[in-house]
Amino acid sequence: MKKIPKHILIQFDLWVEIIESEGFTTMQKVKGYRDHALKGDRKGQRSSSLSRSWRVIYFINEQTNCITVEVMEVNHHEYKK
């Protein structure tokens, strides 16, 4: 998390706050995050936008009730893999 710009960390904190207070369903409806299911190698995961080039990639394990989160910088070509 040290390499992530401060403004992205602030956006990530807001993303987490929405989930903690309102749940994933509410967060997924916030248009600014453009939350959507991923395909291909990342099928089963979801993506939320923190900015034009930063994403939160996450997976919810229904059995263990755990979430795996990855914050990453992407460009259009890398993201489509």
Secondary structure, 3 states (H helix, E strand, C coil): CCCCCHHHHHHHHHHHHHHHHHCHHHHHHCHHHCCEECCHHHCCCEEEECCCCEEEEEEEECCCCEEEEEEEECCHHHHCC
